[in-house]
Every structure is written in structure tokens, then in C-alpha cells.
Amino acid sequence: MERASMAQLSYHLLDCYNPNMRYTAIFQADPGGGYHASCPSLPGCHSEGDTLDQAIANLREAIAVYLESLQAHGESFPVEDILIKPLDIAVPV
């Protein structure tokens, strides 16, 4: 099973850019193989894929369907206000 490095993930996160909307996507490698994908700004918007590229394509589709549903119900698109920052945590020795 393909495993992506952090550099590859960063590249693919940047690749999720759309000139109309931009949302942060999170891709997590599953222990059994494949990837779980989610979009934190769109609650419940998740997908998966056997490869990182497949997870990206599937999440793009899930986001498009999510936004189409919002639009069909007359709701506005969420504006992303997310800060992702690693935190150092002291662990007892």
C-alpha cells in the first residue's frame, strides 16, 4: 500500500485549490491501508481511498456534493477559519 510523506501530503493539500472556493483537507493513513479524508469546515464531509490520489479525488467529489446540497437548500457556503498548528506536549517519563 502506498504511503505518502509529509511533503507529498503538503503538495496534495495545495493541489486542492479551486479558484472559487478553498477548504483545508486532512488525509490520515489508515492502519489497514488506504486513507481517510475529511474537510473540517464542512461537518460530516468525509471520504476515503485506497491511495492518496484516490482519497483526494473522492474528497473533492464529496465537497462538491456537500456544497451543491447547501446551495439547493439556500444556505451559504462556510467560510473557513481554521488554524492548524502542532503543539508540543510534555509527557511524563
N, C-alpha and C positions, 0 to 999 in steps of 0.2 A: 504494500500500500504506500502511495506517495505521501511523504511528509514534507511540509513546507518550512523553510527557515523564517525567522522574523523578518528578514529583508524581503523575502518573497511575499509575505503577508502584507508588509507595508506597501509594496508595489501594487498588490491587488487591491488594497484599500483605496489607494489613489486612483486606480483604474475604475472605481465605482462612480466616478464623477459623471454627472449629467448636467448639461448647460442650464436646464430648467430647475432642477432640484438636486440637493446633495445631502445624503444621510450617511452617518457612520455605520459601518457594518463590522460585526465581530464574528470571527471564524475560529472555532475551537476544534482541535483534533480530538476525535472520539477514540477511547482506548481500544475499541474493537475494530477500528478502521474508519476512514471517511471523516467528514467534517460536519459539525453543527454550525449553522449560520443564523444570526439574528440581527435585528435592527432596533437598538434600544429606544429610539424616538417613536417607534411605531409598535405600541404594546401588542404582543401576540403575533408579531410578524417574524416567523422563524422558517427555516428550511434546512435542508441537508444535501449532501452529495458524497459520492464515493471518492471524488478527487476535489481539490481546491477549486479548480476551474468549474467543475460541475456545481459545487456549492455556490459559487459566485453567480453563475447563470440562474440557478434555481432561486436564489435570494432576490436577484434583480426582478424575476418574474413575480415573486411573492410581493415585493414592494409595489410593483406596477398594479397588481390586482388590489392591494390594500388601498392605494391612492385612488384607483377607479371607484372603489366602494365608498370612500369618503366623499368623493365628488358626486356620486349618484345620490347620496343622502344629504347633499347640500352642506356638508361640513368642510371646513377649511383644512388645508394641509398643515401638519405640525411643523413648527419652526424649530430646528434643532438647537439646543443649548446644552451641549454636553462637553465636559472636560474630562479627558482620560489622563490619569496621572498615576504612575507607580508609587506605592507607598512602602517605605522600609518599616518593618515591624520587628521589635525586639522579641526574641524567642528565648525563654529560659533554658539554660544549659544544664 
